[in-house]
């Protein structure tokens, strides 16, 4: 399983990367996409939507199940990955790159310190 050390993680299997001051990008982890199997649909929020940390902000549907996506930190949706509408399988092939899901702005970067580092996230997935 791929768990890049330069990212932060949630217990709900989202990864987070700080792009610039007050702006983060996030998506689902390699562990999550592997557990879901072949992803066939992704539902994302509208640009401009205010999201609170822990809030459901979308869902991913696979041939096995439907899974909610949770907002890792509070912010405003700045951009969503439009490519996922027609190519949701990108989440399987490149979850940390082309498979990013949402960019948030106006983020309180203090909330990032509450997220897991790669080692902490790996401990959670080892027991799953």
RAHUTA-V795778 format. One record per residue. N is the residue number from 1. RES is the residue in three letters. OMEGA is omega in whole degrees, -180 to 180 (none if undefined). Layout:
# RAHUTA-V795778
{{N & RES & OMEGA} {N & RES & OMEGA}}
This chain:
# RAHUTA-V795778
{{1 & UNK & -178} {2 & UNK & 178} {3 & UNK & -179} {4 & UNK & -176} {5 & UNK & -178} {6 & UNK & -179} {7 & UNK & 171} {8 & UNK & -175} {9 & UNK & 174} {10 & UNK & 176} {11 & UNK & -180} {12 & UNK & 173} {13 & UNK & 169} {14 & UNK & 172} {15 & UNK & -178} {16 & UNK & 175} {17 & UNK & 177} {18 & UNK & -179} {19 & UNK & 179} {20 & UNK & -178} {21 & UNK & 177} {22 & UNK & 180} {23 & UNK & 176} {24 & UNK & 173} {25 & UNK & 178} {26 & UNK & 180} {27 & UNK & 179} {28 & UNK & -177} {29 & UNK & 175} {30 & UNK & 177} {31 & UNK & -179} {32 & UNK & -178} {33 & UNK & 179} {34 & UNK & 179} {35 & UNK & -179} {36 & UNK & -174} {37 & UNK & -175} {38 & UNK & -179} {39 & UNK & -175} {40 & UNK & -178} {41 & UNK & 174} {42 & UNK & 178} {43 & UNK & -177} {44 & UNK & -179} {45 & UNK & 178} {46 & UNK & 175} {47 & UNK & -179} {48 & UNK & 180} {49 & UNK & 176} {50 & UNK & -179} {51 & UNK & 177} {52 & UNK & 179} {53 & UNK & 179} {54 & UNK & -179} {55 & UNK & 173} {56 & UNK & -177} {57 & UNK & 180} {58 & UNK & 176} {59 & UNK & 178} {60 & UNK & -180} {61 & UNK & 177} {62 & UNK & 178} {63 & UNK & -179} {64 & UNK & -171} {65 & UNK & 173} {66 & UNK & -177} {67 & UNK & 177} {68 & UNK & 172} {69 & UNK & -178} {70 & UNK & 179} {71 & UNK & -178} {72 & UNK & 179} {73 & UNK & 180} {74 & UNK & 178} {75 & UNK & 180} {76 & UNK & -180} {77 & UNK & -180} {78 & UNK & -176} {79 & UNK & 172} {80 & UNK & -179} {81 & UNK & -177} {82 & UNK & -179} {83 & UNK & -177} {84 & UNK & 179} {85 & UNK & -179} {86 & UNK & -177} {87 & UNK & -177} {88 & UNK & 180} {89 & UNK & 174} {90 & UNK & 179} {91 & UNK & 177} {92 & UNK & -172} {93 & UNK & -176} {94 & UNK & -174} {95 & UNK & -177} {96 & UNK & -178} {97 & UNK & -178} {98 & UNK & -179} {99 & UNK & 174} {100 & UNK & -176} {101 & UNK & -171} {102 & UNK & 170} {103 & UNK & 178} {104 & UNK & 173} {105 & UNK & -179} {106 & UNK & -178} {107 & UNK & 172} {108 & UNK & -174} {109 & UNK & 174} {110 & UNK & 179} {111 & UNK & -180} {112 & UNK & -178} {113 & UNK & 179} {114 & UNK & -178} {115 & UNK & -179} {116 & UNK & 169} {117 & UNK & -176} {118 & UNK & -179} {119 & UNK & 178} {120 & UNK & 179} {121 & UNK & 179} {122 & UNK & 178} {123 & UNK & 179} {124 & UNK & -176} {125 & UNK & 176} {126 & UNK & -178} {127 & UNK & -177} {128 & UNK & none}}
